[in-house]
Amino acid sequence: LAFGCFSTQEKEWTKITPWDGVGRRIVIRAYGVVVESEFGFIRELRFKRDRSEAVVRLENTSASARTLKARIRGMWGVTARVNGEEVHAEDGWITIQVSCESEATAIAEVRIQK
């Protein structure tokens, strides 16, 4: 399903966990879903197979608090709520930004607005 990743199915959710050690990009060609991290290690991606929701777990590997930045493509919609804030897709990409303490993980919940 995705190269350099483990994948599992849990009811209507697909879970992708990178194992390659890079953690900057996940590509699931079968679903057309792509997640890229500008800053932050992608620890896990879960998404509904209908692509209406996704959960991205990012890790801050730096020694200071940072804003982790990523983006996701392949969700079915042009407007989403990311951790409750409305975000409009640009060229199909939904931007994710979450604050995170040093050497900790943060969760970004993406819900497509219908």
C-alpha positions in Angstrom: 0.0 0.0 0.0 2.8 2.4 0.9 6.6 2.0 0.4 8.8 2.2 3.6 5.7 1.9 5.8 3.6 -0.7 7.7 -0.1 -0.6 6.9 -3.1 -2.0 8.7 -6.9 -1.8 8.3 -9.2 -1.1 11.2 -12.9 -1.1 10.1 -13.2 2.0 7.8 -9.8 3.4 8.8 -6.4 2.7 7.2 -3.3 3.2 9.4 0.1 3.9 7.9 3.3 3.8 10.1 6.6 4.8 8.5 9.5 2.5 9.3 12.1 3.8 6.9 13.6 6.3 9.4 13.0 9.5 7.3 9.4 10.2 8.2 9.0 13.2 5.8 6.6 11.8 3.2 3.9 9.2 2.9 2.5 8.3 -0.5 -0.5 5.9 -0.8 -1.0 5.6 -4.5 -4.0 3.2 -4.3 -6.0 6.0 -2.6 -4.2 9.1 -4.0 -3.3 10.3 -0.5 0.0 12.1 0.1 1.3 13.6 3.3 4.5 15.7 3.4 6.1 17.2 6.4 8.0 20.5 6.2 9.1 20.3 9.8 8.3 17.3 12.0 8.7 13.5 11.7 5.5 11.8 10.5 5.0 9.0 13.1 1.5 7.8 11.9 -1.2 8.6 9.4 -4.8 7.3 9.8 -7.5 8.1 7.3 -11.0 6.9 6.5 -11.2 5.0 3.3 -13.8 7.5 2.0 -11.1 10.2 2.7 -13.4 12.4 4.8 -11.2 12.3 7.8 -7.5 11.9 8.6 -5.3 12.0 11.7 -1.6 12.8 11.4 0.8 12.2 14.4 3.9 14.4 14.1 7.0 14.4 16.3 9.1 17.3 17.2 12.7 16.0 17.3 14.3 19.3 18.1 15.4 20.5 21.5 12.9 23.4 21.6 9.2 23.9 21.1 8.3 24.4 17.5 5.3 24.7 15.1 5.2 21.5 13.1 4.2 22.0 9.5 2.8 19.4 7.1 0.3 19.1 4.3 -2.1 16.4 3.0 -3.5 15.8 -0.5 -6.1 13.3 -1.7 -8.9 14.1 0.7 -12.3 14.5 -0.9 -13.2 18.2 -0.4 -11.8 21.7 -0.7 -12.6 22.9 2.9 -11.5 21.1 6.0 -11.3 21.7 9.7 -7.8 21.0 11.1 -8.0 20.7 14.9 -11.1 22.8 14.7 -9.8 25.6 12.5 -11.2 26.0 9.0 -8.6 25.5 6.2 -9.1 25.9 2.5 -7.2 23.6 0.2 -4.7 25.2 -2.2 -4.0 23.2 -5.4 -5.5 20.2 -3.6 -3.2 20.5 -0.5 -4.6 21.0 3.0 -2.1 22.7 5.3 -1.5 21.4 8.8 0.2 23.4 11.5 0.4 22.3 15.2 2.4 23.6 18.1 4.5 21.0 19.9 6.9 20.9 22.8 10.5 19.7 22.3 10.9 16.0 21.8 7.1 15.4 21.9 4.4 14.4 19.5 1.3 16.4 18.4 -1.9 15.2 16.7 -3.6 17.0 13.7 -7.2 15.9 13.1 -8.4 16.8 9.6 -12.2 16.6 8.8 -13.5 17.5 5.4 -16.5 19.9 5.4 -19.4 18.8 3.3 
